[in-house]
Amino acid sequence: MSEENRAVANRWFREVWNERRGEVIRELQHPELIGHTVGAEYRGPEGFESFRADFLDAVPDLKIDVEGTAAEGDHVVVRWFIRGTHSGEGLGIPASGREIAQRGMTWLRIVDGQIVEGWDCWNLGGLLAELSARGSAN
C-alpha cells in the first residue's frame, strides 16, 4: 500500500499544483478531507480549492519540486521546494514582483487512493511578512 500511496502523493503535486488540473482535486481528495496548514484548517475539497486559488492568484507561475518522499502504510511525507514570482494579490498583499523560494513538508494520510488528512509545515507566515515588508521589486 505504501507505494500506491506514494504515487498518489506525487500525482497530487504534479497534477494539482504544477499542471493546474483542478478536476484532479476531487478525484484525489476525500469529500471529508481535513487539511491543516500554517495558522488555518480547512475541510473538504472546497476549502482546499479556495486556498489553492488564492495562492495561485498571488504566485501564478508557482512550481513545486518534490525533493523526496517517505511512505509507510497510510502515511506519506513529501519534502518539497516551491518557487515562483509574487505577481498577484491573492494573499491579500499587493504584488511585489519578488521571487519566492522556500522548502517545506507535507504529511498525508491516504486511504483507498484518496487523501483524507494532510498537514503542511513551512514558513508561510515568514514569507507573507517578508513580501509585505519588502514592497515592490521594481
ROSE-4610 file (N, C-alpha, C; in Angstrom, 1 decimal, always signed):
// ROSE-4610
residu = [M/M/M/S/S/S/E/E/E/E/E/E/N/N/N/R/R/R/A/A/A/V/V/V/A/A/A/N/N/N/R/R/R/W/W/W/F/F/F/R/R/R/E/E/E/V/V/V/W/W/W/N/N/N/E/E/E/R/R/R/R/R/R/G/G/G/E/E/E/V/V/V/I/I/I/R/R/R/E/E/E/L/L/L/Q/Q/Q/H/H/H/P/P/P/E/E/E/L/L/L/I/I/I/G/G/G/H/H/H/T/T/T/V/V/V/G/G/G/A/A/A/E/E/E/Y/Y/Y/R/R/R/G/G/G/P/P/P/E/E/E/G/G/G/F/F/F/E/E/E/S/S/S/F/F/F/R/R/R/A/A/A/D/D/D/F/F/F/L/L/L/D/D/D/A/A/A/V/V/V/P/P/P/D/D/D/L/L/L/K/K/K/I/I/I/D/D/D/V/V/V/E/E/E/G/G/G/T/T/T/A/A/A/A/A/A/E/E/E/G/G/G/D/D/D/H/H/H/V/V/V/V/V/V/V/V/V/R/R/R/W/W/W/F/F/F/I/I/I/R/R/R/G/G/G/T/T/T/H/H/H/S/S/S/G/G/G/E/E/E/G/G/G/L/L/L/G/G/G/I/I/I/P/P/P/A/A/A/S/S/S/G/G/G/R/R/R/E/E/E/I/I/I/A/A/A/Q/Q/Q/R/R/R/G/G/G/M/M/M/T/T/T/W/W/W/L/L/L/R/R/R/I/I/I/V/V/V/D/D/D/G/G/G/Q/Q/Q/I/I/I/V/V/V/E/E/E/G/G/G/W/W/W/D/D/D/C/C/C/W/W/W/N/N/N/L/L/L/G/G/G/G/G/G/L/L/L/L/L/L/A/A/A/E/E/E/L/L/L/S/S/S/A/A/A/R/R/R/G/G/G/S/S/S/A/A/A/N/N/N]
num = [1/1/1/2/2/2/3/3/3/4/4/4/5/5/5/6/6/6/7/7/7/8/8/8/9/9/9/10/10/10/11/11/11/12/12/12/13/13/13/14/14/14/15/15/15/16/16/16/17/17/17/18/18/18/19/19/19/20/20/20/21/21/21/22/22/22/23/23/23/24/24/24/25/25/25/26/26/26/27/27/27/28/28/28/29/29/29/30/30/30/31/31/31/32/32/32/33/33/33/34/34/34/35/35/35/36/36/36/37/37/37/38/38/38/39/39/39/40/40/40/41/41/41/42/42/42/43/43/43/44/44/44/45/45/45/46/46/46/47/47/47/48/48/48/49/49/49/50/50/50/51/51/51/52/52/52/53/53/53/54/54/54/55/55/55/56/56/56/57/57/57/58/58/58/59/59/59/60/60/60/61/61/61/62/62/62/63/63/63/64/64/64/65/65/65/66/66/66/67/67/67/68/68/68/69/69/69/70/70/70/71/71/71/72/72/72/73/73/73/74/74/74/75/75/75/76/76/76/77/77/77/78/78/78/79/79/79/80/80/80/81/81/81/82/82/82/83/83/83/84/84/84/85/85/85/86/86/86/87/87/87/88/88/88/89/89/89/90/90/90/91/91/91/92/92/92/93/93/93/94/94/94/95/95/95/96/96/96/97/97/97/98/98/98/99/99/99/100/100/100/101/101/101/102/102/102/103/103/103/104/104/104/105/105/105/106/106/106/107/107/107/108/108/108/109/109/109/110/110/110/111/111/111/112/112/112/113/113/113/114/114/114/115/115/115/116/116/116/117/117/117/118/118/118/119/119/119/120/120/120/121/121/121/122/122/122/123/123/123/124/124/124/125/125/125/126/126/126/127/127/127/128/128/128/129/129/129/130/130/130/131/131/131/132/132/132/133/133/133/134/134/134/135/135/135/136/136/136/137/137/137/138/138/138]
x = [+0.8/+0.0/+0.9/+2.0/+2.9/+3.2/+3.6/+4.0/+2.8/+1.6/+0.4/+0.1/+0.3/+0.1/+1.1/+2.4/+3.4/+3.1/+2.5/+2.2/+1.0/+0.1/-1.0/-0.4/+0.5/+1.1/+1.9/+2.7/+3.4/+2.5/+1.4/+0.4/-0.2/-0.5/-1.1/-0.3/+1.0/+1.9/+2.0/+2.2/+2.4/+1.2/+0.1/-1.1/-1.9/-2.1/-3.0/-2.2/-0.9/-0.2/+0.5/+1.4/+2.2/+1.5/+0.6/-0.2/-1.5/-1.8/-3.0/-4.3/-4.4/-5.5/-6.5/-7.3/-8.3/-9.2/-9.6/-10.5/-9.9/-8.6/-8.0/-8.2/-8.4/-8.6/-9.7/-10.8/-12.0/-11.8/-10.9/-10.6/-9.7/-8.7/-7.7/-8.0/-8.9/-9.3/-10.6/-10.6/-11.9/-12.8/-14.1/-15.1/-15.0/-14.6/-14.5/-13.0/-12.2/-10.8/-10.7/-9.6/-9.3/-7.8/-7.7/-6.3/-5.9/-4.7/-4.1/-2.9/-3.0/-2.0/-1.5/-0.5/+0.1/-1.0/-1.5/-2.4/-3.9/-4.2/-5.6/-5.9/-7.1/-7.6/-8.7/-8.8/-9.9/-10.5/-11.7/-12.4/-12.9/-12.8/-13.4/-12.6/-12.9/-12.2/-12.5/-13.7/-14.0/-13.0/-12.7/-11.7/-10.4/-9.9/-8.6/-8.6/-9.7/-9.8/-9.7/-10.3/-10.2/-8.7/-8.1/-6.7/-5.8/-6.0/-5.2/-5.4/-6.6/-6.9/-6.3/-6.3/-5.7/-4.1/-3.6/-2.1/-1.7/-2.4/-2.1/-2.4/-3.3/-3.5/-2.3/-1.8/-0.6/+0.7/+0.8/+2.0/+1.6/+1.2/+0.6/+1.6/+2.9/+3.9/+4.5/+3.8/+4.3/+4.7/+5.8/+6.3/+6.7/+6.3/+6.7/+7.5/+8.7/+9.6/+9.5/+9.1/+9.2/+10.6/+11.2/+12.6/+12.8/+11.7/+11.8/+10.5/+10.3/+9.1/+9.5/+8.7/+8.8/+7.4/+7.2/+5.9/+5.9/+4.8/+4.6/+3.1/+2.6/+1.1/+0.3/-0.6/-1.5/-0.8/+0.4/+1.1/+2.2/+2.2/+3.3/+3.7/+5.0/+5.6/+6.4/+6.1/+6.7/+7.5/+8.8/+9.6/+9.7/+9.4/+9.2/+9.9/+10.1/+10.7/+9.8/+9.3/+8.5/+9.3/+8.9/+9.5/+8.5/+8.6/+7.7/+7.9/+7.0/+7.0/+5.8/+5.9/+4.8/+4.2/+3.4/+2.9/+1.4/+0.7/-0.7/-1.1/-2.3/-2.8/-3.6/-3.6/-4.4/-4.2/-3.1/-2.8/-3.1/-3.7/-4.0/-2.9/-1.8/-0.6/-0.4/-0.3/+0.0/+1.2/+1.0/+2.1/+3.4/+4.4/+5.8/+6.7/+6.4/+7.3/+8.5/+8.5/+9.7/+9.6/+10.7/+10.8/+10.7/+10.0/+9.9/+10.5/+11.1/+11.7/+11.7/+11.1/+11.0/+10.8/+11.4/+11.2/+10.1/+9.5/+8.5/+8.3/+7.4/+7.0/+5.5/+4.9/+3.5/+3.4/+2.6/+2.4/+0.9/+0.7/-0.6/-1.0/-2.3/-2.9/-3.8/-3.5/-4.2/-4.9/-6.2/-6.9/-7.7/-7.6/-8.3/-8.0/-6.8/-6.5/-6.9/-7.4/-7.8/-7.1/-6.8/-6.2/-7.3/-7.2/-8.2/-7.8/-6.5/-6.0/-4.6/-4.3/-3.0/-2.5/-1.2/-0.5/+0.6/+0.6/+1.7/+2.6/+3.8/+4.8/+5.8/+5.6/+6.6/+6.3/+7.2/+7.2/+6.3/+5.0/+4.1/+4.1/+4.0/+3.9/+5.1/+6.3/+7.5/+7.6/+7.1/+7.1/+6.1/+4.9/+4.0/+4.5/+5.2/+5.8/+6.9/+7.7/+8.8/+8.2/+7.2/+6.7/+6.0/+5.3/+4.7/+5.7/+6.8/+7.8/+8.7/+8.9/+9.8/+9.3/+8.0/+7.5/+7.8/+7.7/+7.9/+9.4/+9.6/+11.0/+11.3/+10.3/+10.6/+11.0]
y = [-1.2/+0.0/+1.3/+1.2/+2.4/+3.0/+2.1/+2.5/+3.2/+2.6/+3.2/+4.6/+4.7/+6.0/+7.0/+6.6/+7.4/+8.0/+7.1/+7.5/+8.6/+8.4/+9.4/+10.7/+10.7/+12.0/+12.6/+11.9/+12.5/+13.1/+12.3/+12.8/+14.1/+14.2/+15.4/+16.6/+16.6/+17.7/+18.0/+17.0/+17.1/+17.7/+17.0/+17.4/+18.6/+18.6/+19.6/+20.9/+20.9/+22.1/+22.5/+21.7/+22.1/+22.1/+21.1/+21.1/+21.9/+22.4/+23.2/+22.4/+21.1/+20.3/+20.3/+21.3/+21.4/+20.2/+19.6/+18.4/+17.3/+17.2/+16.1/+16.2/+17.4/+17.7/+16.7/+16.7/+15.9/+14.4/+14.1/+12.7/+12.2/+13.0/+12.5/+12.9/+13.8/+14.2/+13.5/+13.0/+12.5/+13.7/+13.5/+14.6/+15.2/+14.4/+14.9/+15.1/+15.5/+15.8/+16.8/+16.7/+17.7/+18.2/+19.4/+20.0/+20.9/+20.7/+21.5/+22.3/+23.6/+24.5/+25.4/+26.2/+27.1/+28.1/+28.1/+29.1/+28.9/+27.8/+27.6/+26.1/+25.8/+24.5/+24.6/+23.6/+23.6/+22.2/+22.2/+20.9/+20.7/+19.5/+19.2/+19.8/+19.3/+19.9/+21.4/+21.9/+23.3/+24.2/+23.8/+24.6/+24.6/+23.4/+23.4/+24.2/+24.1/+24.8/+26.3/+26.9/+28.3/+28.7/+27.9/+28.1/+28.1/+27.1/+26.9/+28.1/+28.5/+29.7/+30.9/+31.2/+32.4/+32.4/+31.2/+31.1/+31.2/+30.6/+30.7/+32.1/+32.8/+34.2/+35.0/+34.8/+35.5/+35.1/+33.8/+33.3/+32.5/+33.1/+32.3/+31.4/+31.7/+30.8/+29.8/+29.5/+28.6/+27.3/+26.8/+25.4/+24.8/+23.5/+22.7/+21.5/+21.4/+20.3/+19.4/+18.1/+17.1/+16.6/+16.9/+16.5/+15.1/+14.6/+13.3/+12.9/+11.6/+11.1/+10.0/+9.8/+8.6/+8.1/+6.8/+6.2/+5.0/+4.9/+3.8/+3.6/+2.5/+2.3/+3.4/+4.0/+5.0/+6.4/+6.5/+7.9/+8.0/+9.2/+9.6/+11.0/+11.2/+12.5/+13.0/+14.2/+14.8/+16.0/+16.0/+17.1/+17.9/+19.2/+19.9/+21.3/+21.8/+23.2/+23.9/+25.1/+26.0/+27.2/+27.6/+28.8/+29.5/+30.8/+31.5/+33.0/+33.8/+35.2/+35.7/+36.6/+37.2/+38.3/+38.0/+38.9/+39.2/+38.6/+38.8/+39.2/+39.4/+39.9/+38.9/+37.6/+36.6/+36.3/+36.7/+36.5/+37.8/+38.8/+40.0/+40.9/+40.7/+41.6/+42.1/+43.4/+43.9/+43.2/+42.9/+42.2/+42.9/+42.2/+42.8/+42.6/+41.6/+41.2/+40.4/+40.1/+39.4/+37.9/+37.3/+35.8/+35.2/+34.1/+33.4/+32.0/+31.5/+30.2/+29.7/+28.6/+28.1/+26.5/+25.9/+24.5/+24.2/+23.1/+22.6/+21.2/+20.7/+19.3/+19.2/+18.1/+17.8/+16.4/+16.1/+14.8/+14.4/+13.4/+13.0/+11.6/+11.5/+10.2/+9.9/+8.7/+8.3/+7.0/+6.9/+5.7/+5.4/+4.2/+3.8/+4.8/+5.3/+6.2/+7.6/+8.0/+9.4/+10.0/+11.3/+12.0/+12.3/+11.8/+12.0/+13.1/+13.3/+14.3/+14.7/+16.0/+16.5/+17.5/+17.6/+18.6/+19.2/+20.5/+21.3/+21.9/+21.9/+22.5/+23.3/+24.6/+25.5/+26.9/+27.8/+29.2/+30.1/+29.9/+30.7/+32.1/+32.2/+33.4/+34.3/+33.7/+34.4/+34.9/+34.1/+34.5/+35.7/+35.6/+36.7/+38.0/+37.9/+39.1/+39.7/+38.8/+39.3/+40.0/+39.4/+40.1/+41.4/+41.5/+42.7/+43.8/+43.4/+44.4/+44.9/+44.1/+44.4/+45.5/+45.5/+46.3/+45.8/+46.7/+46.3/+46.1/+45.1/+44.8/+45.8/+46.5/+47.4/+48.8]
z = [+0.0/+0.0/+0.0/+0.6/+0.7/-0.7/-1.6/-2.9/-3.7/-3.6/-4.2/-3.6/-2.3/-1.7/-2.0/-2.2/-2.6/-4.0/-4.9/-6.3/-6.2/-5.3/-5.2/-4.7/-3.8/-3.3/-4.4/-5.2/-6.3/-7.3/-7.6/-8.6/-8.1/-6.8/-6.3/-6.6/-6.3/-6.5/-8.0/-8.8/-10.2/-10.9/-10.7/-11.5/-10.9/-9.6/-9.0/-8.9/-8.6/-8.4/-9.7/-10.2/-11.4/-12.7/-12.9/-14.2/-14.1/-12.9/-12.6/-13.0/-12.8/-13.1/-12.0/-11.9/-10.8/-10.6/-11.7/-11.6/-10.9/-10.7/-10.0/-8.5/-8.0/-6.6/-6.0/-6.7/-6.2/-6.4/-7.3/-7.5/-6.4/-6.0/-5.1/-3.6/-3.4/-2.0/-1.6/-0.4/+0.1/+0.4/+0.2/+0.5/+1.9/+2.9/+4.2/+4.7/+3.7/+4.0/+5.1/+5.9/+6.9/+6.5/+6.2/+5.9/+7.0/+7.4/+8.5/+7.8/+7.8/+7.2/+8.3/+8.0/+9.0/+9.3/+10.5/+11.0/+10.6/+9.9/+9.4/+9.3/+9.2/+8.9/+7.9/+7.0/+6.0/+5.9/+5.5/+5.4/+4.0/+3.5/+2.2/+1.0/-0.2/-1.4/-1.6/-1.2/-1.3/-0.6/+0.6/+1.4/+0.8/+0.3/-0.4/-1.6/-2.4/-3.7/-3.5/-2.4/-2.1/-1.7/-0.9/-0.5/-1.8/-2.6/-3.8/-4.8/-5.0/-5.8/-5.4/-4.1/-3.5/-3.7/-3.5/-3.6/-5.1/-6.0/-7.4/-8.0/-7.4/-7.8/-7.5/-6.3/-5.8/-6.5/-6.8/-7.5/-8.7/-9.8/-10.9/-11.6/-11.4/-12.0/-11.0/-9.9/-8.9/-9.5/-9.0/-9.4/-8.1/-7.9/-6.8/-7.2/-6.7/-7.0/-5.8/-6.0/-4.9/-4.8/-3.7/-3.5/-2.8/-2.2/-1.6/-1.0/-0.8/-0.1/+0.8/+1.8/+2.7/+2.9/+2.8/+2.9/+3.8/+4.6/+5.5/+5.7/+5.3/+5.5/+4.8/+5.6/+5.0/+5.0/+5.4/+5.5/+4.5/+3.9/+3.0/+3.4/+3.5/+3.8/+2.6/+2.2/+0.9/+1.3/+0.9/+1.1/-0.2/-0.2/-1.4/-1.4/-2.6/-2.8/-3.7/-3.3/-4.2/-4.7/-5.9/-6.4/-7.3/-7.5/-8.3/-8.1/-8.7/-8.6/-8.0/-7.0/-6.3/-7.2/-8.1/-9.1/-9.1/-8.1/-7.9/-6.5/-6.2/-4.9/-4.1/-4.5/-3.9/-2.5/-1.9/-0.5/+0.3/-0.3/+0.4/+0.5/-0.2/-0.2/-1.6/-1.8/-3.2/-3.8/-5.1/-5.8/-5.7/-5.3/-5.1/-6.3/-7.1/-8.2/-7.8/-6.5/-5.9/-6.2/-6.4/-6.5/-5.1/-5.0/-3.8/-4.0/-2.9/-2.9/-1.5/-1.3/+0.1/+0.1/+1.2/+1.3/+2.4/+2.3/+3.3/+3.2/+4.0/+4.0/+4.2/+3.6/+3.7/+4.1/+5.1/+5.6/+5.3/+4.5/+4.0/+4.6/+4.9/+5.2/+4.0/+3.4/+2.2/+2.4/+2.1/+2.3/+1.0/+0.5/-0.7/-1.9/-2.0/-3.1/-3.0/-1.8/-1.6/-0.3/-0.4/+0.7/+1.7/+2.9/+3.9/+5.0/+5.1/+6.0/+5.6/+5.8/+5.4/+6.4/+6.6/+7.4/+6.6/+6.5/+5.8/+6.9/+6.7/+7.6/+6.8/+6.8/+6.1/+6.7/+6.4/+7.0/+6.1/+6.0/+5.2/+5.9/+7.2/+7.9/+7.6/+7.7/+7.4/+6.0/+5.0/+3.6/+3.5/+4.0/+3.9/+4.6/+5.7/+6.4/+5.5/+4.9/+4.0/+2.8/+2.2/+1.0/+1.4/+2.5/+3.0/+3.2/+3.8/+4.3/+3.1/+2.1/+1.0/+0.1/-0.2/-1.2/-2.6/-3.6/-4.9/-5.3/-6.2/-6.7/-7.8/-8.3/-9.5/-9.1]
